[in-house]
Amino acid sequence: AQVTVQAAHGLSPDEVESLVTESIENAEADFTARRLIELKNKAEGELRHLDKLFAEAGGEIAPEQRQAIETAARDLQAVVGGTDPVAIQDASATLVKAATPLTSLVMNRVTK
């Protein structure tokens, strides 16, 4: 038995090699762009989730905690439209930390 593989896409070996080389050259930029998109999506999800938590139990936390959460949320919203993945990641982490009292309150309710 014998198997012969023939290209059905119509590209020459040089064209295939050129495409592979180009994809390798652009891999880092593609990775960075994907990371930025993923961080933005995650940050926007956190902001939406925070709105739900505030609606559910925002009035039950201390005013200074609420202020810290609102400040962190504004800071995240300010950078989420930008192109700095580190700034988005840092602001997102700050929001998660600031919102811990609120998330704990809601989670304790759920477990009861």
Helices and strands as residue ranges (DSSP letters): H 13-25, H 27-57, G 58-60, H 63-80, H 85-98, H 100-111
